[in-house]
């Protein structure tokens, strides 16, 4: 939910992948992929977002805690993050 420099983001992706592999995850036994390259993920998040009302999102504890800790109004990305998480669960089971 925070802006990142593209070069830093690319390096973070590589570093995270290296850390996952270093932890012993076997790519022959599981799928390892960049979620941002799967258009269905964003599409399902959009559909779910169209079915979710704003007052419900405003009541979620994640929103209240993060907003309080940032001492600001928050961002739409932060507000709708639970919808994206729901898409994760439904799409990838």
LUMVEXFI-522428 format. One line per field, with one value per residue (C-alpha): chain; x negated, y, z negated; residue number from 1; residue in one letter. Coordinates in steps of 0.2 Angstrom, whole numbers, plus 5000, padded with zeros to 4 digits. Example, Ala and Ser with C-alpha at 12.3 -4.5 7.8 and 13.67 -1.06 7.14 Angstrom:
mol = c(A:A)
X = c(4938:4932)
Y = c(4978:4995)
Z = c(4961:4964)
seq = c(1:2)
type = c(A:S)
REM end
This chain:
mol = c(A:A:A:A:A:A:A:A:A:A:A:A:A:A:A:A:A:A:A:A:A:A:A:A:A:A:A:A:A:A:A:A:A:A:A:A:A:A:A:A:A:A:A:A:A:A:A:A:A:A:A:A:A:A:A:A:A:A:A:A:A:A:A:A:A:A:A:A:A:A:A:A:A:A:A:A:A:A:A:A:A:A:A:A:A:A:A:A:A:A:A:A:A)
X = c(5000:4985:4976:4960:4946:4948:4929:4931:4947:4939:4924:4936:4945:4928:4923:4939:4938:4920:4926:4940:4929:4916:4929:4930:4946:4944:4950:4952:4966:4974:4978:4968:4974:4977:4994:4994:4992:5009:5022:5036:5031:5034:5050:5057:5052:5061:5077:5077:5074:5089:5099:5092:5098:5087:5095:5091:5073:5072:5077:5062:5049:5034:5041:5044:5027:5016:5025:5023:5004:5001:5011:5019:5034:5026:5027:5039:5026:5026:5045:5048:5033:5045:5054:5038:5034:5051:5047:5031:5040:5054:5042:5028:5039)
Y = c(5000:5011:5018:5009:5013:5001:4995:4993:4983:4971:4968:4965:4952:4943:4944:4937:4923:4919:4919:4907:4895:4897:4891:4875:4877:4864:4872:4854:4851:4868:4883:4899:4913:4932:4935:4952:4943:4934:4945:4935:4940:4959:4954:4944:4958:4971:4960:4957:4976:4980:4969:4976:4992:5005:5006:4987:4990:5005:4994:4982:4982:4982:4999:5006:5001:5006:5023:5027:5022:5033:5047:5051:5047:5031:5026:5017:5003:5000:5001:4988:4977:4965:4963:4958:4946:4938:4936:4927:4915:4912:4911:4900:4890)
Z = c(5000:5000:5016:5020:5033:5047:5046:5027:5029:5042:5030:5016:5026:5030:5012:5006:5019:5013:4995:4998:5007:4994:4981:4990:5000:5015:5031:5038:5024:5025:5036:5034:5045:5045:5040:5049:5066:5063:5070:5063:5046:5049:5059:5044:5032:5043:5043:5024:5022:5032:5020:5004:4996:4989:4971:4969:4974:4962:4947:4950:4936:4949:4956:4938:4931:4947:4949:4930:4931:4946:4939:4956:4966:4974:4992:5003:5005:4987:4985:4999:4994:4986:5002:5011:4997:5000:5018:5013:5003:5016:5031:5023:5011)
seq = c(1:2:3:4:5:6:7:8:9:10:11:12:13:14:15:16:17:18:19:20:21:22:23:24:25:26:27:28:29:30:31:32:33:34:35:36:37:38:39:40:41:42:43:44:45:46:47:48:49:50:51:52:53:54:55:56:57:58:59:60:61:62:63:64:65:66:67:68:69:70:71:72:73:74:75:76:77:78:79:80:81:82:83:84:85:86:87:88:89:90:91:92:93)
type = c(X:X:X:X:X:X:X:X:X:X:X:X:X:X:X:X:X:X:X:X:X:X:X:X:X:X:X:X:X:X:X:X:X:X:X:X:X:X:X:X:X:X:X:X:X:X:X:X:X:X:X:X:X:X:X:X:X:X:X:X:X:X:X:X:X:X:X:X:X:X:X:X:X:X:X:X:X:X:X:X:X:X:X:X:X:X:X:X:X:X:X:X:X)
REM end
